[in-house]
Structure formats: structure tokens, C-alpha cells
Amino acid sequence: MSAVLPLPARMDSAVAAGLADILRAHLGQAVILDGREVVHLGGLYLQVLLSFARSCRDTGTRVQVRAPSPALTAALADYGLPDSGLDVTPEGTP
């Protein structure tokens, strides 16, 4: 069973350390990150997400971003991350 973790609206340096702690606690299990509320994605927060995605890939664990907001989708595209290790699934897709 996957752990579902909602992402905050503002994904910036003020909350990146807290996310890192939460994600570390879920290493080794499948994780679904709910991205529907995201309005801003900062670089430090992105580094935390990518580090977690890499750790999951290395251990064979799946990490998925479900229902990414338009802002999250645009930020990932702006950073050029098609092979980030994050499985981005639009809302309404199983």
C-alpha cells in the first residue's frame, strides 16, 4: 500500500527541511505525492524531491506525483525534468 502525502501550496526553502524528514520516514515504501495544491516550487524543495526520487529508484520503490497542479507541472517542465524519477500522473488517471 502506498503512503499518500499532500504537498503544500508553497514548496520553498521554508518547508523543504520538514519535507525531507517526512520523506526519509517513508523510504522503502511506495509514496504518492498529491500535488494538486501547489502554487510555487522552489529550487531547494525540488532538490529534496529529486533526492527522494533517486533514493526510491535505487531501492526499487515507486514514487508518484498524483494530480499535479498547473503550477507544479509548469515548474517541472521549466526545470527540464522529464527523467527526474518522478512518475507524474494527471488527475483522473489511475
Backbone hydrogen bonds, N-H to C=O, Kabsch-Sander energy under -0.5 kcal/mol:
donor,donor_aa,acceptor,acceptor_aa,energy
3,A,30,A,-2.5
5,L,3,A,-0.6
5,L,32,I,-3.1
7,L,34,D,-3.0
11,M,9,A,-0.7
11,M,40,H,-2.9
12,D,10,R,-1.1
15,V,12,D,-1.7
16,A,12,D,-1.0
17,A,13,S,-0.6
19,L,15,V,-2.0
20,A,16,A,-2.4
21,D,17,A,-1.9
22,I,18,G,-2.0
23,L,19,L,-3.1
24,R,20,A,-2.4
25,A,21,D,-1.6
26,H,22,I,-0.6
26,H,23,L,-1.3
27,L,24,R,-1.2
29,Q,26,H,-1.8
31,V,62,R,-2.2
32,I,3,A,-3.3
33,L,31,V,-0.5
33,L,64,Q,-3.9
34,D,5,L,-2.3
34,D,32,I,-0.6
35,G,33,L,-0.8
35,G,66,R,-2.6
38,V,35,G,-1.1
39,V,9,A,-3.5
40,H,9,A,-1.8
42,G,11,M,-4.0
46,L,42,G,-2.2
47,Q,43,G,-2.1
48,V,44,L,-1.8
49,L,45,Y,-2.3
50,L,46,L,-2.8
51,S,47,Q,-2.4
52,F,48,V,-2.2
53,A,49,L,-2.6
54,R,50,L,-2.4
55,S,51,S,-2.3
56,C,52,F,-2.5
57,R,53,A,-2.5
58,D,54,R,-2.5
59,T,55,S,-1.4
60,G,56,C,-0.6
60,G,57,R,-0.9
61,T,56,C,-3.0
64,Q,31,V,-2.5
65,V,87,D,-2.7
66,R,33,L,-2.6
66,R,64,Q,-0.7
67,A,89,T,-2.1
69,S,35,G,-1.9
73,T,69,S,-2.7
74,A,70,P,-2.5
75,A,71,A,-2.3
76,L,72,L,-2.5
77,A,73,T,-2.0
78,D,74,A,-2.9
79,Y,75,A,-2.2
80,G,77,A,-1.0
81,L,76,L,-1.7
84,S,81,L,-1.1
87,D,63,V,-1.6
87,D,85,G,-0.6
88,V,86,L,-1.0
89,T,65,V,-3.2
89,T,87,D,-0.6
93,T,90,P,-1.6
